[in-house]
Amino acid sequence: MTKHIEALGTKQRTLAKVVATVVLFTPGISSATGQLEEVIVTAQKREEGLQSVPISVQAFTGGGLKLAGVDNSIDLQIVTPGLQTARLAGGWVPRIRGIGSTDTSPGNESSVSTYIDGVYISGSFAGLLSLNNVERIEVLKGPQGTLFGRNATGGLINVITKDPQQELGGNLELSYGNYDDKVINGYATTGVTDTIATDLAVRWEDRGDGWGTNLGTGNDTFVDKEVVVRNKWLFELGDSTEITLEGNYFDFDRDTTNFYYRQKHRYDYDHNLDDNYKAHGWGSSLHINHDFSRASFVSITAYNDVSQGSYSDADYTPAPLQFGKFSSGTETFTQEFQLLSPGDSDLEWILGVFYMDRKAFMDPAGFGLGSLEDRAARLLGNFTQQDTESWAVFAQGTYPILENLDLTLGARYTQDQLKYEGKSLGFAPFPGDTDPTLVFGPDRDKADMDEPTYRVVLDYEFTPSVMAYGSVSTGFKSGTFTILSVPGPVADPEKLLAYEIGFKSELLDHRLRLNAAAYYYDFKDFQSLEVLGIQSQLINAGKATVKGLEMEVVALPTLNWTLKAGFNYMPTAKYDEFRGCPGPIPGDLSDDCSGARIIGSPDWDVSLNSEYTIPSSVGDFDLVLTYQYMSKFPWDADHGEFPVLEEGSRSLLNLRARWTSINGGLYLDAWGKNVTDEEYLVFGTNANGQGARILDGAPRTYGVTLGYNF
């Protein structure tokens, strides 16, 4: 492989990052030349220098993310202007440039796709990642579909984990933080034979003390236990063929809640039940790479099985009135074939075929009266399932039509077939009293959806260090049935037309990197989840427009100091048409929110990073500062009839000091996240006139980490 991105923590590290549009969380500088190192990405399914890729993409090394205090996918937004991440129960809701989903139910797929080692992660629950064993992460902005397996309107997050190596090596980290938070991260790799290598990555966390208290029961809230395991086997069959077999497992047990009404302390709530979310899942994938003389062949076969369940106090009070019980899961099989041009071809091309067979179910999803332990009335349970079968073909090619002028054309055709089945059963107050009775259903429905999408890009290289580009692309997110409800009406696909112009440059003998992009989005038939009392419905709400500008600067003031600054500015992110949005009357969708700002879309999103290295006779000392400012934004669409829940402007600051031994093996970190203890939300709503129901973000945390590289 060509030059890899090196992990931060050696003498080659830089000292600061500042992210904005099209650039990467730069890993370091060359100690010999004092220049920014070239960053290699695979955003176009081949290894390329980041500065030559005519796509808005940011890339981050696993080591760089760790220094910035990014331990999971929710925290990724602190280093990625234009990316906003929200959290609902066990699922996560990523948005890129205002485009994202509001429905995290297992039947729906996100407008921002997540891939791990090329495998599409179809559910929001599985996408809520703890970032261990990461080689790098690439965040692609704008519609995607001519290079990756599944369609995406907003963009995608591509996680690349480490590959096994023949040489014995690895890393072990022990961390301890406030709230009795204990974390073990381990990674090891070795050769088994001359042609076989394997590795094992394990992450274990146990946060024993909660951030707050459930005043109704006296128990801690926001405690967390999790285990994540990943194993790879690499088989090298001669010079032309490589096979990678991968398996993974995770288990989460979190005391959290969908929503709560905040008490005096922001992590306290007053429920008669302790809200709890549990999830576990496993998956496996088989990657085959073969080089022919005139093309390269890639096959990715994957299966993922995720199950989750939660109990919650549906009335959000200490009274034993209502409870909610949700058990759900997804089973996903995907097969992708790619054929790529050889590296010496003037025409760079890729042909792809993608197939997905996905089952999502809720069994049951119910609400009842009385406490969960002592039900006083009948429980209504919804048993629902959606099957999705998807076929797609895609292609993209880049050709130099003039000297220094390249034309890229991409096209895709997708066909989805959806089937829905649901029924509502009533259960007696106490188990064993009577058999459940059919309240409604069975309700069955099906839908077929297909759509062509395309991408056109022109890029011109003014000098070897300055490139400009312009693109027009379309995005398509498939429709879905509302698996939360019986009956479960279908929402049509949402579509995006995106225009973008940008440039990438490296100046001052590669000591200054300046990148920028301006974009315009025309968003139609966007999908919006509306709460109808205890039921929910996904609708196509109308049209939206997004206009924005992103810019990023990376500078090397000295050999040992790197500064990065970036921003995303969206002066326009509004619903041109939004009919049927929730009003002050529960279940009423007659209000018009046209003209309102898009949910979760701040005007300004600024990220800063500084990393400074102090060499010494006893090792290197690294001082790292990571900062994010985000201006206010709404959690609900404003129709003018009741107060909208608005997130005020916020500033998050992470600090880390690291000592690394002379030989680079041993290191010790002292770190703090959200060191100013900023109060902020990761989700909220004020819809349906039920008052502000919220979920707070993490408080100030701090601790120490002892690590050893071998």
N, C-alpha and C positions, 0 to 999 in steps of 0.2 A: 504494500500500500504506500501511497505517497505520504507526504508529511502529515503527521497526526497532530491534533491539538493536545498540547501538554497540560497536565494538571497544574494548577497554581500550587505554590508551596516550595519551589526551588529557586535558585538564583536567577533563573530566567523569568520569573514572574514579574508582572507589572503591578503598579499600585494604584489602580483606580479604574473604575469603570463608569461609564455614563452611557446609558443605552437610549436609543431612540428608534429609528426606523429599520433600516435595512442592514443593520450591522450586528456584529457579534460581540458578545461579552468577551473581549479580547483576552487571551490567556496570558500574554506576556510580551516581552521584547527580546531581541537577540542581544545577549551580553557582549557579543563581538562587535556588532554594528550599531547598537542603540536604535534599531528600527522596529516598527511594528511587524510582528510575524504574520506571514500569510496564514489565513484561516481557510481550512478545507471543509466543505459541506457537501451533502448529498441531496440537496433540495430538488435537483433535477434528475435524481436517480443515477448520478455518476459523480465521481469526486471532482470538484471544481473549487477554484478560489472564490471566496465569498464576494470579493469586489468585482468579479466578472459575471456574476449571476444577475440577470435582469428581473429580479423578483424581490419584493420586500420580505426579507427574511432576517431574523436574528438567531444567533447560535450561542450556546453556552456550554462550557465544559463542566463535567461533574465536579471537578475540584473547584472551579470558579464559583459554581452555585453554592457549594458548601461554605466557602469563605464569605459569601454574601448573606448567609443565613437562610438560604432557600432549601428547605428539607422536604417539601411536598409540592404538589401541583398548585395548591391554593396560593402559596407564597411566590409562585413564578411571576406574578404581576409586578412585584416590587422592582424587578430588573427589566421589565418589558413594557415600555410605553405603548399604549394602544391595546393592551391586553388587560381586561378586567375579569377577575375570577370571583364568583359568589359560591355559596355553599348552602345546600338545603338538605337537612338530614344527612344521609350518607352519600349523596350525590354532589357533583360540582357543576357549576354553570359558567363555563368560560365564554367571554365575549371578545371579539377582536374588531376594533373600530365600530363599535356599537351593534354588531351583528352577533346574535346568540339566541339560545333557546330559553324559555321560561318553564318548560316542562321537563322534570327529571324523572318521570315515571319510566319503568323499564321498557314500555312499548315504544317510546320515542327515542330518536337519535339526536345528537347534538348538532347544531349548525357549525360548530368548530370540532373537527374530528381529531381523535387521538390515535396515534400509532406507536407501537412498541416493537422495535426491530422489524418494521415493515408490516406488522400484523395490526389490522384494524380493530380497535377496542370500541365495541358498539354501544356500551351503556355508560351512563353518567356515574354509576356507582363504581364500576371497575376503573374509570378514568381518574378517580380520586386517589392519586398515587403518592406513596412515600418513595422518595427518589434515592434509591440505593443502587449501587453497581452501575452508575450512569457514566458512559463515555462522553456523550454530549446530548444536548437537546436543541432542536431547530424549531422555531416558531415562524410559520409561513402565513403571510397576511393576504387576504383577498380570496376569491373563489378558487377552489382546487378541484381537479377532476381529470385533467389530461395527463397526469403523471402518477397519481395514487389510486388505490383500489376503489374507494368509496367517494361519492360526491361530498362537497362541503361548500356552503355559501360564504361563511365567515373566514375560514382559514383552517389550518391544522397545526397540531403539536406533534412533532416527530421525535420520539425518545429512542436513542441508540444506546444499548447497554454494551458492556465490555465483552470482547470475544476471548475464548480460552487461548492460552499461550503455551508453547512447549517448555519454556523455562519456568521453574518453580518461583512463584511470587504471590503477593497478596497484600492485604491490609487488615488491621484489627483496630477498632475504635471503641472506647468506653466513654460514655458521657453521663454526667449527672447535673441536673438543674433543679431550680426551685419547683415547687409543687411535687416534690419527690419524684421527679421525672428521670427515669433510668433508661438508657438506650445502649444497645450493643449493635455495632455494624461490623460484619466480617466478610471478607472476600479472599478466596484462594484459587489459584490456577496452577496446573501442572500438565506435563506431557505424560501420556499413558504408554504410548509406543511412539515410534518415529513419525507416524502419520495420524495419531489420535491424541487430542488434548481435551481436557475438561476443566470446568470451573464450578464454583459454588458461591453464591452470595446469600447472606442471611441478615435480616434486620429484625430486632426485637425491641419493643418499647413497652414500658409500663409506667403510666403517670398515676401514682397512687393517691395524690391529693387533688381534689377537684378545684376548679377556679371559683366555684361558688357553692351555694347550698339550696336544696329544695326545702323550702320552709315548711311544706306540708308533711314531709316525711323525716326531715332532719339529715338526710343523706347528701353526700357530695354530688355536685353536678360537674359535667365536663371532665370526667375521668376517662382514661383511654388506655386500651391494651391492643397491641397488634403484633403480628408476626408475618413477615414476607420472606419467601424463599424462591430463589431462581437458580436453575442449573442448566449448563450448556455442554454439549459434546460436539467437538469439531473433528470431522473426518476429511483428510486431504487425500483424495484418490488420484494420484498423479499430479501433473502440472496444470491440468485443465479443469478438474472437477473438485468441488468443495461442498460438503454436506454438513449442515448444522442442525442438531436436534436439541430442542429447548423445552424445558418444563418449568412451571411456576405454580406457587400456591400462596394464598394470603388468608388471614383470619383477623377480623376487626371486632372489637367489643367496646362500644363507646356509650357513655352516659351522656346523651345529648338530646336535642329536641328539634322538631321541625320549626316551631315558633314558641315564644312565650311572651307574657307581659312582664316587663322588667320591674323588679322591686327596687328598693333603695340601692342595693348593690347590683352592679350591672350583670353579674353572672348568677344572681339569685332568681329563682322563680317559686311560685307557690302552687304546687299541684298535689293532688291526692295520690298520684302515681309518679314513680321515677321513670322518666322517659329514657328509652334505651334503644340503641341501634346495633345490630349485629350483622356481619356479612362474612362470607367465606367463598372462596372460589379457587379454581385451578384451571390450568390451560397448558397446551402443548403446541409446538409448531415444528415444522420440518422445512428447512431452506435448502434448496439445491441450486448451486451456481455452476454453470459449465461454459467454458470459453470455446467457441468454434473459431475457425480461421477468419470468418467474416461477420460474426455476431456473437453476442453473449446471451445465454439463456438463463432465466431465473424462474424458479417455482417456489411459491410460499403457500404451504398448507397449514391451516391452524384450526384449533377447536378451543373454545373457552366456555366454562360453565360457572356462573355466578349466582349465588343465592343470598338474599338478605331478608331480614325481618326487623320490625320495630313495634314498640308499644308506646303510645303517647296519650296524654290527657287531652282529649279533643275539645273540652270546654275551657281549658287553660285556667282553671280555678281550683281551690282546695276542696270544692264540693264534689261529691261522687255523682256527677251528672252524666258525663259522656266519656267514652274512651275510644281510641282508635287502635286497630291492630292491622298491620300490613305484613304480609309474607309474599315475596315475589322473587323472580329470578329470570335469567336469560341463558339460553344455550345457543351458541353461535359457531357455525362452521363456515370458513372462508377458504377459497382457492384462488390464487392469482398467478398468472403466467405473464412473463415479460420477455421480450426479445429486444436487445439493445445493439446499436451500431458499434463497430470496433473503435478504439480510441484514435486511430489515425484517419478516420473518415472525415471528409469535408462536410458532409451532411450528417449531423448528429441526430439520431432518431431513436424513438422507443415505441414499441407496439405492445399493448397489454389487453388481457382478458381478466375480468373479475367476476367471481360468483360468490354469493352469500346466501346461506340458509339459516334463518334466525327465528328462534321461538322466545317470546316474552310472555310471562304469565304472572297473575296475582292470585294467590290460592291460600287463604282468602284475603280480601281487602275489606275490612268491615268497621262499622261504627256501632256502638251499643249504648245502653243506658245503665247507670250504676257503675261501680268500680269494677275493675277487671277481675278482682278476686271474689267479689260478691255481687254478681249481676242481679239486678232487681227487675229487669225487663228483657224483652227479646233482643237478640243481637242480629243485625242485618249484615250478611256477608256477601260480598261480590266475588265471584269466581270468573276470571276473565283470561283470555289468551289471544295473542296475535302472532300469526306466522307470516314471515316476510321472506320471499324468495326474490333475489335480485341478480340480474345479468347485466354486464356492461362491457363494452369494448372501447378502448381509448388509444390515441396515438398523438405523438408530438414530434416535430422535427425542426431543426435549426440549420440554416444555410447562409453562408456569406454571399449575399447578392451583389455587393460592391466591396471594395477594399474598406475594411474597418466597419462595414455596415452589415448586420445580421438580421435575418427575418426568421421569426419563430411562429409556427402554426401548430395549433393543437385542436383536437376534436374528440368528442366522447358521445356515446349513445347509451342510455340507461333504461332498463325496463324492470319495474318492480311489480310484484303480485302480492297483495296483502289479503289475509283472511282473519276474520275476527269471530270469536264466540264468547258469550258471557251469560251468566245467570245470577240471580240474587236468591239466597236462601235465608230463611229465618230460623234461628236457633232458640230453643227454650232457655229460660233463665239459668238453669243448672244442668250441667252435663248429665246425660242419661235420662232426662225427663221424657223427652219425645224425640222422634227422628226429625231432622230438619225438614221444613216445608218450602216448597218452591213459591217465592214471592213474585218473581218476574223472570221471563225467559223460558227456554233458552233463546237468546237473540244471536242470529248469525248474519254475517255480511262479508262482502269481499270487494276489493277495488284493484284496478289495474292502472298503473301510472308509467309513463315513459316520457323522455325528454332528451333532445340533443343539446349539448353545450360546446363552447369553443373558447379558444384563447389565441390572440394575435399580439405579437410583440415585435417592435423594431428597437434595436440597440446600436449605438454608434460609439466607437472608441476614438476619442479625440487624441489621446496620448495613451501610452501604456498604463498610466495612472489615473486617467479621467475617462469615465464612461457615462453616457446618458441613455435613457430608454423611455419608451412609451408603450402602453398596453391597453387592450380592450379584452375583457373576459366575461364569461357568464357562469353563474353558479346555480345549482339545483339541489334542494334538499327534499327528499321524498316526503309525501304525506304519510299520515298515520291515523289509526283509530285511537280514540281516547280509552285506553285500557283501564283507567281509574274508575270508569262508570259503566253502568248497565241501564239502558243501551249505551254503546260507545260510538258516537258519531265520528265520521272520518273527516279529517282536515286535508285539504288539497296541498300539493307541493308548494314551497316558497321558492322564488326565483330572484336572482340578483344580477344586474348588469353593472359592471365596474370599469371605470376608466382610471388610469394611473400614469403619471409621468414622474421620473426621478433621475437622480444622478448619483454616482459613487466616485469618490476621489481619494487619493493619498498624495499629500503635499509635503513640502519641506523635507525632502529625502526620506519619505516614508515615516516621518515622525508625527504627522497630523493626518487624521482620517476624517473626512467630512462627507456625509451621505444625507440625502433628503428625498422625500417623495410627497407628491400631492395626489389626492384621490377624490373621486366622485362616485357615489353609489346610488343606483336606482333600485329600490327593494320593493318587490310586489308580492302580494298574498302572504305576508309574513304570518307565522303561526304564533298564537297567543293563548296561554292557558288561563281560563277563567274559572273561578271558584263559584259554584252554585250551591250554597249551603254546605252540605256534607258531600256533595258530588262535584266533579270538575268536568270541564269540557274544553278541548283544544279547538280553536276556531281560526279561520283566515280573516284577519282583522282589516287589511287594507294595504296601503302603500306608505313607504318611508323614503327619506332622502338623507344621505350622509355626505358631508364635505369636510375634508380635513387635510392637515399638513403634518408630516413627521420629519424630524431632523435629528441627526446624531453627530457628535464630535468626539473623537478619541485623540488625546494628545499625550506626548511624552516630554514633560518639562525637563526631566533629568533621566539619567540611566536607570535610577531606582524608583521612579515615581510615574505612575500612569493615572491620568484623569479621564473620566468619561462623563458625558452629559448628553441627554436626549429628551425629546418631548414628543408628544402627540397632541395636536390642537384640533379640536372638532367644533368649529363655530356653529355648524349646522348638523344636527342629528335629531330629526323630528319625524313624527308621524304625519304625513300629508293627509292620510285618511285612516281613521281608526274608529270604526263604528262597531258597537257591541262591546265596548269596554265596561268593566264593572263600575257601578255607581254606589251611592250610599245605601241602597236597599239591597239586602242579600239576595242573590239570585237574579238580579235585574241587570240585563245586558243591553239596555236601550240607550245608554249614554253615548255621546260622541266625544272622543278624545283627540280628534283631528287638530293638528297644530301643536300638540304636546311634545315635550322632549322625550327621546327614546330612553326607556328604562335602562339604568346602569351605564349611562354614557356621559362622562364628565366633559366639560369644555377643555380642560387642561389635565394632562397626565405627564409628570416630569420625573425622571429618574437620574440620580447622580451616584457616582462611585469613585472612590479614591483608594488606591492601594500603594503603600509605601514600604519598601524593604530596607532594613538596616543590617548590612553585613557586620559580623563581629568574629572574634577569635573563638567564640563558643557556639557559633551557629548564626543563622539568620533570624531576624525579628521582623514580622510583617504586621503592619497596622492597616486595617481595612474598615472603611466607612461606606455604608450603602444607605441611600436615602430616596424616598419617594414622596412626591406631593401630588395629590389628586384634588381637583376642585369639586364643588358640590354636584350632586346628580340625584335624580329621583329614583325611588324604588317602585313607584306606581305611575301610571299615565294620568295626567291632569285633565279632568273635564270641568273643573271650576266649581263643583258642587260640594266638595268636602276636602279637608286638608290632605295634601299628598305627603306621604312619608318621604322625606328628603334627607339624604346623607350629606352632612356638612363637609366642607373641605377638611382634608386630613393630611397629616404628615407622619410617615413611619420611618424610624431610624434604627438600623442594625449596626452594631460595632463588634469587631473581633480583633484580638491580638494573638499572634501565633509565634511560638519559638520552634525552630526546626534545627535539629542537631547537624553537626558538620557533615556527616555522611548522608544526611537526608532521610535516615530511617525513623528516628523518633521525633515526635512533635507534640506540643502541648498548646491548647487553645483556651483562652478565656473569652467568653462571648456574651452578648446581650442582644435580644430581639425586641423590637418596639420599646426601646429603652426609655422613651418619654411617657410610656403607659398611655398612649393615645386611645381614646374611646372611638370605636368605629364598628360598623355592622358588616357582616358577610352575607346577610340576607334580611329582607324585611318586606312588609306589605301593610297597607292601610285600606285595602280594597274591601268592598262589600259592607262598609260601615261598621265593621266589627272591632275597630280600634287598631292601634299599631301593634302588630305582632312581629317580633324581631328575633334575630340570632346574632349575638355579639361576636366580634373577632377576638383573637387571642390577646391576653394582657401582656404586660412586661414579663419576659422570661429571661433567665440568665443562668450560666453554669460554666462547667469546664469539660474539656474533651481531651483525653489522652489517646494518641494514636501511634501506630508503628507500621511502617512499610517494610516488607521483606521480599 
